[in-house]
């Protein structure tokens, strides 16, 4: 079963568009450096900049990354968008 794929199509106005899709993306998937690199490289590809993809893109976290645990009732309650801003 594929976990990531691409599609190129031409819209009604004749413009060609690139789309990247993945079935991955749970908050814990982002712990994987390889998955983060897949997402960054997909952005380069979608923007038709694949020749500019570095051999090993830097995909380090900016700030602290501590996702909530998986499961019913394990989400953090009472958070607002401002709780996720970088200091």
C-alpha positions in Angstrom: 0.0 0.0 0.0 1.5 3.4 -1.0 2.1 5.9 1.8 3.0 8.8 -0.5 2.4 9.6 -4.1 2.4 12.5 -6.6 0.1 13.6 -9.4 0.4 16.1 -12.2 -2.7 17.3 -13.9 -3.9 20.1 -16.1 -6.8 22.3 -14.9 -9.6 23.8 -16.9 -7.5 26.9 -17.7 -4.6 24.8 -19.1 -2.3 25.3 -16.2 -0.4 22.3 -15.1 -0.4 21.6 -11.4 1.6 19.2 -9.2 0.1 17.6 -6.1 1.8 15.5 -3.4 -0.3 13.4 -1.0 0.6 11.1 1.9 -1.4 8.9 4.2 1.2 9.6 6.9 1.1 12.7 9.1 0.3 11.8 12.7 2.2 14.0 15.1 4.5 11.1 16.0 5.4 10.6 12.3 7.2 13.9 12.5 9.8 12.4 14.9 11.2 10.7 11.8 13.9 12.8 10.2 13.3 10.9 7.0 9.6 11.7 7.0 10.3 15.4 7.6 12.7 15.3 4.7 10.1 13.7 2.5 7.7 16.6 3.2 10.4 19.2 2.5 11.4 17.5 -0.7 7.8 17.2 -1.8 7.5 21.0 -1.4 10.5 21.5 -3.7 9.0 19.1 -6.2 5.5 20.7 -6.1 7.2 24.1 -6.8 9.1 22.6 -9.7 12.4 23.1 -7.9 13.5 19.5 -7.7 17.0 20.4 -9.2 17.5 22.5 -6.1 16.9 19.8 -3.6 20.0 19.4 -1.5 21.5 15.9 -1.0 20.4 16.1 2.6 18.0 18.9 3.4 18.2 20.3 7.0 14.9 19.3 8.6 15.7 20.0 12.3 12.8 21.2 14.5 12.6 24.9 15.2 11.9 25.0 18.9 10.6 22.3 21.1 8.4 19.5 19.6 6.4 17.4 22.1 3.3 16.0 20.5 0.4 14.5 22.6 0.1 10.8 23.0 -2.3 8.8 20.8 -5.6 7.7 22.1 -9.0 8.8 23.3 -8.9 11.4 26.0 -5.1 11.8 25.8 -5.2 15.2 24.0 -4.2 18.3 25.9 -7.3 20.3 27.0 -7.7 24.1 27.3 -5.0 25.1 24.8 -5.3 28.1 22.5 -3.4 29.0 19.4 -1.1 31.3 21.3 0.1 28.4 23.4 1.8 27.1 20.3 3.8 30.3 19.4 7.5 30.2 19.6 9.0 32.2 22.5 
